[in-house]
C-alpha cells in the first residue's frame, strides 16, 4: 500500500495495482506469511503436492516440494534463501538446505530444540543468513546455523518471562513483552552475532483487577519514519470506555540509550486501529468507519512542555480508493486481515535535473527582464515560478535532508551535483551553502577523490569559503590542504588562516614560500615562524627559517653589525627572538646564518 501522489477530495490512498494472489486456506492448502521478507507460503498437502513462496518482490519467488512431516506452525527462509526454517512443534525448529537450483537438498533435514524441555517456542526470526533467534516463553535464544555441516550452534541466551514479541529487520530490532500486564518491553539490537539488550520501555496502561495481560502484540507496531525506528503503541490508559477516543503513542528507539516518548497521535475516534507507514507518513486504518487517518511527525503540533508533541491528522478521515478485485466467491471488503508492505519511491534523477534546469532558466529570464524592463515567463512552466538557490536550499534541500535520514548519501550527492551542474550551465554563481552541503555529503560518503576532481576542474568554482572548508577537512583528507593552498594562492585571500594552518601542520617551508609569493614577508612575525621551526626538531628547517628572517630584517633595517657588536641585533628587541639566536648558536656554532653563508661563499 502506498501514499497516492495526487491527493483528491475523496481518497488519498490506493491499493497496489498488482496484488499478490495465492490459493486460499482449505482442507488441502495451508498459508503462512513471513513479515520479515514479505513472503507468502502456500503449502499443499504438507508440501508433497508443492510449496509456493511468493512475494511482491519476484526475486523472492520459489516453488518446490518437500516431505509431509506433520503440522506446520510457521516457516521462513533465511535472507539468502538458502535455508528454510520450519516450526512444527512448540519445542523445536527444523532446517532444510537449498542448492543453487533453488531446490531442497536431499537428506539435509536437521533441527534444533530450545534450551530447556519445559520451554515453549513463541516464534523465531532470521537475524542474518546464518544466525537465527528463537523467542521462547522464558527468553531469547540465539543460534548459528552451519548449513554445510548441517549443525546448529548455540551463541547466547537472555532470560525473561515473555508474553509476545515483534521484530523489525532493517534496523535489526527485536522487542520482547514481559510483566503481568505485558507493558514492560525490552528492545534488543543485533550487531553481528550479539544481541544487545537496551533499556526497557514501560508503557502506561489501564489498571485491571486482578492483574492480567492487557497489552498485546496487536496493540504495537514498529514503523520507520524519516530514517528512524519508532515503536507505536495504542494507548489504553486514557480509554475509559469502548467509546473513548484512541491515541497512539510513538517512542523513538535509540540504539545508544533509552527509548524516548516523543509523539501522541490524536485520532478522535474509538475502536480498533491497524497501523502502517508509507512515504514517511503514518496511516491509521479504522475498520469501524472504513476510513484512514494520515499523520506526519515532521509537521508542528502542540507540545505538552515535557518533550512530547501532540499531533492531529493532516487531512479528514477518508476511505481507500475503491479497487475492483475479481474473486469467484465474494467482493472485496475492508478487513483487518491484511499485511502492509511499504514501497520506496525516490524521484528519478533525470526528472529532478529537468526541474532544476527549468527553475534556473526561469530565474535567469526573470533577472534579464528586470534589467531590461521586459517581462518574460518560461514556456516550460504553466506559471511564472521564480526561485533562487537560497530558496531551494532553505525550503527544500535543508528541510528534506534533515528530516529524511533514510535518504542515502549517494542519492543526495546525485541531486546536489545535478543542481550544481544546472547552475553552471546557466552561469549562476554557486552559493557557499550549496557547496558546503555537497562537500559534506561527499566526505560523509567516503567520496573525497570525487570532491578533489570537482575542485581541480573548477566545477565548484573558487572562493575563500570553499578554501576554508577544505582546510577544515585536512585531518580527514590530507590532500584538502593542497587544494586549499592552491585556491588561496589564486584568490590572493585568506593569508592569515592559511599560514596558521601550515604552521600548525609544521609545513614551515611551504608557509615561507607562500609568504614570499604573496608579498607578506615584511609584515609577518618572525617569532611565530621560528617557534614552529624549533618544534619540527629539524635543524635544516630551522636554519632556512632563521636565514629567511635575517635576510628580511637586513633588507628592511640595514646591516646591524656595522653599528653594533651583538649579532643578535639582527632581530629588533620587539621581535623577542633572542632565544632563537641562542638556539641557532647551539646548533651551528655561530649566531648568524648570513655569516655562515658568507664564509661558505668565500
Helices and strands as residue ranges (DSSP letters): E 2-3, E 13-14, E 29-34, E 39-44, G 45-47, E 51-54, G 58-60, E 62-64, E 74-77, E 83-87, E 92-97, E 110-113, E 121-126, E 131-136, E 139-146, G 147-149, E 151-159, E 164-168, E 173-178, E 184-191, E 194-197, E 201-202, G 217-219, E 220-225, E 228-235, E 247-252, E 260-266, E 274-278, E 281-286, E 291-295, E 302-303, E 309-312, H 349-372, H 389-392, I 393-397, H 398-403, H 409-425, H 432-444, H 448-456, H 464-472, H 479-491, H 495-504, H 508-517, H 526-535, H 539-557, G 560-562, G 567-570, G 573-575, H 578-588, H 593-601
